[in-house]
Amino acid sequence: MTKPVRIPQMEPWFDAAEREALQTYMLGGGWVTEFKETKTFEDALAAFMGARHVIVTNNGTVALSLALLAVGVGPGDEVIVPDLTMIASPNSAKMIGAVPVFADVELPTLNLDVKAVQAAFTKATKAVMHVSFNGRSNDVERLRALCTARGVPLIEDSCQSLGSYFRPGRHLGTVGAVGCLSFSLPKIISTGQGGALMTNDDEIAGRIRRLKDFGRSGGGNDIHHSIGYNFKYTDLQAAVGLAQMKKLPWRVERKKQIWLRYAQGLAGIRQVEMLPTDLALVSPWFIDVFVDDREALQAKLDRVGIGTRPMYPPIHRQKAYGRDDLSFPVTEGYSMRGLWLPSSSQLSDADIDRVCAEIRTHYA
């Protein structure tokens, strides 16, 4: 009997379009480093998200660090972050000497609990980082209002949310002072690595551009009015990104279709929980389910050639942070039950049906 083809939890999707884009760029005598193609990519992202400024950089973590620096966060300052997130969120604060302060998330979005943020504020709080987990968002405008009242900027970690909206016409990442994206391999579009910052504030945009380019007063000169670093992009990545952008609208809709087919295929299995997801606004990055026997289900799916990935563990329990004195009930309850199912844009309906059938067999 032929062994079924393995379905990976996630894989990137590049094809002839990206190869042709790179070849065309190289044959055109491109400079390879950050130049005109990068600006075109930034403009395409800005138009898609409705942002005044988009500045690309070398990865999403650096984007978050640059966002914090641009709004004035420095060594010893506190940044409130959710305990349920990819570790890049708090690490971006640590990288510039700031102190991440963890707060619990709320249901059903797994976004920062606004009441928990209120309780976490201190005189040292200099920023709040909202993470739109898997493209879902709670009332980020309410959180922004709380931050504004405290005189603290809101940073949006929207690295999982390209193609998702807070409300119609308002893309996630454009509500706070600065929003950030990632183009790492698992994202809906990828340039291998890469990140972007979006803002509607001209002054903040200027700071970000100087911070990522040695503090230069202008492109290509050696006049430095401020401290800056080298976090530039490359035109090669931008050429790939522009080819990926042409596929983005289709992928956004396909992600919604994938989530819906999973929801229909898993309906009625009382052991499997899926969070409410408004597909009018949300294009889910990964398909997340919550089960009490995560390891057993993962092992079963692996045996039949289906890849999965456990959800992030609570950040405060990671050895890197080691804060076992803290407790965040929603994070702890959901992160340890969360499992990401196959979620690639190129997943076929037959693939999804096979995954659902195996899960039904497991719980029969």
Rosetta blueprint (number, residue, H / E / L):
1 M L
2 T L
3 K L
4 P L
5 V L
6 R L
7 I E
8 P L
9 Q L
10 M L
11 E L
12 P L
13 W L
14 F L
15 D L
16 A H
17 A H
18 E H
19 R H
20 E H
21 A H
22 L H
23 Q H
24 T H
25 Y H
26 M H
27 L H
28 G L
29 G L
30 G L
31 W L
32 V L
33 T E
34 E L
35 F L
36 K H
37 E H
38 T H
39 K H
40 T H
41 F H
42 E H
43 D H
44 A H
45 L H
46 A H
47 A H
48 F H
49 M H
50 G L
51 A L
52 R L
53 H E
54 V E
55 I E
56 V E
57 T E
58 N L
59 N L
60 G H
61 T H
62 V H
63 A H
64 L H
65 S H
66 L H
67 A H
68 L H
69 L H
70 A H
71 V L
72 G L
73 V L
74 G L
75 P L
76 G L
77 D L
78 E E
79 V E
80 I E
81 V E
82 P E
83 D L
84 L L
85 T L
86 M L
87 I L
88 A H
89 S H
90 P H
91 N H
92 S H
93 A H
94 K H
95 M H
96 I L
97 G L
98 A L
99 V E
100 P E
101 V E
102 F E
103 A E
104 D L
105 V E
106 E E
107 L L
108 P L
109 T L
110 L L
111 N E
112 L E
113 D L
114 V H
115 K H
116 A H
117 V H
118 Q H
119 A H
120 A H
121 F L
122 T L
123 K L
124 A L
125 T E
126 K E
127 A E
128 V E
129 M E
130 H E
131 V E
132 S L
133 F H
134 N H
135 G H
136 R L
137 S L
138 N L
139 D L
140 V H
141 E H
142 R H
143 L H
144 R H
145 A H
146 L H
147 C H
148 T H
149 A H
150 R H
151 G L
152 V L
153 P L
154 L E
155 I E
156 E E
157 D E
158 S L
159 C L
160 Q L
161 S L
162 L L
163 G L
164 S L
165 Y E
166 F E
167 R E
168 P L
169 G L
170 R E
171 H E
172 L L
173 G L
174 T L
175 V L
176 G L
177 A L
178 V E
179 G E
180 C E
181 L E
182 S E
183 F L
184 S L
185 L L
186 P L
187 K L
188 I L
189 I L
190 S L
191 T L
192 G L
193 Q L
194 G L
195 G E
196 A E
197 L E
198 M E
199 T E
200 N L
201 D L
202 D H
203 E H
204 I H
205 A H
206 G H
207 R H
208 I H
209 R H
210 R H
211 L H
212 K L
213 D E
214 F L
215 G L
216 R E
217 S L
218 G L
219 G L
220 G L
221 N L
222 D L
223 I L
224 H E
225 H L
226 S L
227 I L
228 G L
229 Y L
230 N E
231 F L
232 K L
233 Y L
234 T E
235 D H
236 L H
237 Q H
238 A H
239 A H
240 V H
241 G H
242 L H
243 A H
244 Q H
245 M H
246 K L
247 K L
248 L H
249 P H
250 W H
251 R H
252 V H
253 E H
254 R H
255 K H
256 K H
257 Q H
258 I H
259 W H
260 L H
261 R H
262 Y H
263 A H
264 Q H
265 G H
266 L H
267 A L
268 G L
269 I L
270 R L
271 Q L
272 V L
273 E E
274 M L
275 L L
276 P L
277 T L
278 D L
279 L L
280 A L
281 L L
282 V L
283 S L
284 P L
285 W L
286 F L
287 I E
288 D E
289 V E
290 F E
291 V L
292 D L
293 D L
294 R H
295 E H
296 A H
297 L H
298 Q H
299 A H
300 K H
301 L H
302 D H
303 R H
304 V L
305 G L
306 I E
307 G L
308 T L
309 R E
310 P E
311 M L
312 Y L
313 P L
314 P L
315 I H
316 H H
317 R H
318 Q L
319 K L
320 A L
321 Y L
322 G L
323 R L
324 D L
325 D L
326 L L
327 S L
328 F L
329 P H
330 V H
331 T H
332 E H
333 G H
334 Y H
335 S H
336 M L
337 R L
338 G E
339 L E
340 W E
341 L E
342 P L
343 S L
344 S L
345 S L
346 Q L
347 L L
348 S L
349 D H
350 A H
351 D H
352 I H
353 D H
354 R H
355 V H
356 C H
357 A H
358 E H
359 I H
360 R H
361 T H
362 H H
363 Y H
364 A L
